Amino acid sequence: MGCEATSNQVEDAINEALGLVPQSEIDVITTETQECLESQRINIEKVRNTVLSIGQEERLFFIDFFNAPADPDWFVSKVILIQTRLNFPENKRDGVIGPYTLSQIYTRYYIQQYDNLPLAQKTRLDIYAQMQDYQDRNVYNSAWEFVRTISVSSKPNVFDDRRYWWWESFDPQEDNPVDDFRPRQWTMFANWIIDRGFDTTIRREANTIYIEVFQWKHILSLYNENGECELVTYTSPWNASRWANGRYNINAWTSTNLHHMSNDLNWAPMPYGINVSDWNIMIHSWAWVVNGDFESAWCYRVALAPASYIFSRVREMWNFQLVANI
């Protein structure tokens, strides 16, 4: 691209723009390189916007998938080329991978190599396929007389990472927007929870989901048949859920509904529904805010990716229990 900056220097510049690397830790860069990097400022900003939109790991996988260097100029040019090939309107060919561009890359490129994809990318495509199975639904009254058909107006967007993982407002100058945005590896652990002292190595009751308060946030953790922690993430409960604290048995045969829709909230899609109490309180995913605070209208909200994992494990194990203490 006509720039003499090394790939490490480019990564340093990107990380500096994201606030991930203190200036004191960045290698000394020559004046010539500084001038070169300044010429890349706009494209570095576009790379930054991509990372804040879809996460660092997705950007790195994109680079690996298309066998490309990490140079910002190349990255932006490649994204624009893909947007052009997919007939994006000219004003949308911006070189930034946001949710819509990511959806097109997944459904037009990655899906063709599904069998060779890493688990994280396969899982996103699996969830995407499941969300496409939401169907319009007929509503009947108590006498089983047809009332109307409910159309699924919007299906949960697996390509919007704020909804796929969890929702947060990120200031690149505070903490680490990549670690807080989504797991660095496909461990289903929210790294911020671990960084703040939640010990995932401690064994607890087997086949149990815990919902509790940790560091002033509501979190959900899942323990397998050996009492080992497999998942920990945000959950956003109802602000009156305390009265439902206790221990409940979950039977996968009677308590799960992959394509649950809420008849109390205009038939909104609430996928990966798991009924966890006699009062129809559910664990389910949601298209909007999941931040560890009180946000839900009745249930325990969880973002799409962890919700899909919880749902699959409950069905695999058949009998789980929920211990709620918020």
ABEGO torsion letter per residue (X at the ends): XGBABBAAAAAAAAAAAAGABBAAABBBBBAAAAAAAAAAAAAAAAAAAAAAAAEAAAAAAAAAAAGBBABAAAAAAAAAAAAAAAGBBAAABAGBBBAAAAAAAAAAAAAAAAAABBAAAAAAAAAAAAAAABBBBBBBBAAGBBABBBBBABBBBAABAAAABBBBBBBAABEBAAAAABBABBAGBBAAAAAAGBBAABBBBBGBBBBBBBGGBBBBBBBBAAGBBABBBBBBBBAAAAAABEBBBBBAAAABBAABBBAABGGBBBBGBBBABAAGBBBBBBABBBAGBBABAABBBBBAAAAAAAAAAAAAAGBBBBBBBX
